[in-house]
Amino acid sequence: MKTLVTVSKYILLISLSVLLMWYALKGIDFTLVWKQLQHINYFWIGVSLLLAFAGYCSRAYRWKMQLEPLGYHLSASETYHAMMVGYLANLVLPRAGEVIRCSILRKTCNVTVKASFGTVITERLLDMLMLLLLIGAAFLIEFDRIHAFFWNMFADKVAGYGTKSDWLYRLGGSLVLVSVIGSALLYFFREKLKRNALYLKIKNFITGVAEGIFSILKLKNKAAFIAHTLFVWFTYFLTGYVGFLALPGTADLSLGAALSVLVVGSLGMSAPVQGGIGVFHIMVRSTLLLYSLPKETGMAYALVTHTSQTLFVVILGGISFVYSMFHGTAVKQNPEMELEVNSVIYDKHAK
């Protein structure tokens, strides 16, 4: 039964990705796309991959810094390989990579899943903060185009808000009521819960995750941590801009256009589908329409950048996976460790 559910989930996700990709390519003149693809400048593709690799290395070093206050002194190579296996896993099952990379670090370096998962949560929160800052910058620099993009996306939803507001109020009230009742039950039965073995293990796991989250407050070199965070996103920005130079139809686009693509493309990559397939292409193509580019040119750019970066992740992730299989502490997983992994996976599925 469990296997059937897993297979069904994969089929559903793949079907969704295919559907989104079909929608992205709908109405596209493939002859015009092919004309663009025939003139790819592979030098700039190579430069974009080198920039992406620099970003991966910087992100891995930043993760290493996060783990140090928890007592884990790893090499950047160890965190890099775990991270790349996680990226590879995300291409198979969205959001699974966060759990997988922590499990790999447990195998290779004996870092508890609860500690490393806490640092991953912090990493994602930082990514959200950086993306919000970039959205703000994009609105300031490219206001007319970014405003038009988001308005076209959300105008219908805003217009229909009045008819849905009553339902939203009911839902909000129900959530508040359930939260109050749940909190009251936990309070009244707290003494019994304190004697429950499962409760104690879950509490221990949550405490470990919290320590991982707040490890950022104990960093020895906060300036270096901030510098790595900025550098990672700077490489993302340059990767997108260099991608413009790889095609004749996008070679004249500005740095402002690269910022717009970074913001919108990042939102597309965060969609719960494998590697942002389809969603990324739709959003990037739609953004480049605002710069007076034909949709075929925008699609050619989206295909080139997404495909090259995805293949790069497959290659690097595959190398890191093989490396991780032959390097490790070979620590036998204990029941507490199984609880850690299962708790995280359950939580990810629940979301």
Secondary structure, 3 states (H helix, E strand, C coil): CHHHHHHHHHHHHHHHHHHHHHHHHCCCCHHHHHHHHCCCCHHHHHHHHHHHHHHHHHHHHHHHHHHHHHCCCCCHHHHHHHHHHHHHHHCCCCCHHHHHHHHHHHHHHCCCHHHHHHHHHHHHHHHHHHHHHHHHHHHHHCHHHHHHHHHHHHHHHHHCHHHHHHHHHHHHHHHHHHHHHHHHHHHHCHHHHHCCHHHHHHHHHHHHHHHHHHHHHHCCCHHHHHHHHHHHHHHHHHHHHHHHHCCCCCCCCCHHHHHHHHHHHHHHHCCCCHHHCCHHHHHHHHHHHCCCCCHHHHHHHHHHHHHHHHHHHHHHHHHHHHHHHHCCCCCCCCHHHHHHHHHHHHHHHHC
